[in-house]
Amino acid sequence: MVTATGCLYICATPIGNLSDITLRCLQVLKEAELIAAEDTRHTRKLLNYYDIGTPVTSLHQFNERQKSRLILQKLQDGQNVALVSDAGMPGISDPGGYLISACLQAGIPVQSIPGPSAVITALTLAGITMEKFAFEGFLPRVRKERIKYLHSLATEARTLVFYEAPHRLLETLADLVEVMPDRRIAVCRELTKKHEEVFRGTVQEAYQHYSEQTPRGEITVVLAGSGGSPTGDEPPVDCQMVRGRLQELLEEGHTTKDAVKIVVQETGIRRNIAYRLAMELEQ
């Protein structure tokens, strides 16, 4: 006799406003035998709000592999399990990916229950093209690694979306000023919550804004693409020549901003590259 297995339901939960949950998600959360949650305390607030008494167990980045084995056994015994993170879709910069893969490898049915997404919400509010985009998760925490990573993205033509912690936002914006200061950006804060805010402008303007106003809450950043070729087909840059011309202009008394502007006009070099070379001269 073959015993039917349970199903793993990947449930998108509200990113702020609790009313954003779908009717289908509520039904799954009520009818599942178990809910696997990133933070049980956080999830119980949502469950209490909708009077849902389903048992909850933790599944976070520190116990996902161990706990996944226990959840797999419950699924194989025929129990249905709902997987949730603190906000949005599990597995998107949140725990859940390992369990999902393990279920698929074990032949256990997996269904995704769509719903709120900070990435998509931010994209629709940014005022920057949404036709093609790339989600970058969280940028590297170490500045040297972050700068290197941002330079690798400098010629990416698609719109970029990433998450950032409020205490690191200003540092990240400072690094973006160094790499691509004139790029359009939208800093989306506390999406769907009471104090939702979207700052739109250039990277330089965003840095100035948050230098004067301390950012708080959950933050999603949308950054315009380069508008150039993402395949590296641009003509090579003679960095030595550009550095020499920048040095001349700086010695003549021009500001860094003016020197970069003149070099861009004279050579057609991308502004972010000229700015980076100018910054290297000042170090």
C-alpha angles and dihedrals in degrees: 000000000000115000115214114239125228124250130248111225116200103210126198110214130193118290091209119328108068091210090070094079116112125242090238092054092051090051092051092048091051097046101040119102091222140015118211107205135185090223115012093200092054093046093048089061088060093043093048090050089058096035094244116158101186113140114259131209130183124254112173138147093275099051104024097111095046095042093045090066091056093046091048089056091052090049091049088051089059101262121137116229128198116209118207137168127204091271138356124356120348114243095031099109085323135088119279106078095098094050092047092052092046091052093050091049090050092051094247115149115252126194128184118218105203124216144117120015127181090205095056094038091053092046092054092050099043100079089224124119113283100186094098125014142158125216113218101182111210118349118234113285096218110082096222091053092043093052091049091049093049091052088053088056096045095098096039106126096198123087110264126220125189142159124240135184114240093238090055099040097093092048090050092048090050089054091048089052088057094049106032112000098166097048115120114250141179119202108200116197131187094355115208091002130113094265097042112161134179120192113198125188140081124322089252091052092048091052091051092048095051092042086066099035121046110229119231136183134020113340132200119183125205115195125189117241123248094257086223134098115303090198099069096252095136117115115268118266120233095221094179092056093046092049090050093051092046090051090052092051093047091050089051088060102260118145118245090252093052093043091053091048092052093048091049090052093046100045107021089233116156110268095232090056093048090048092050091051090049090052090051090056091055094052 
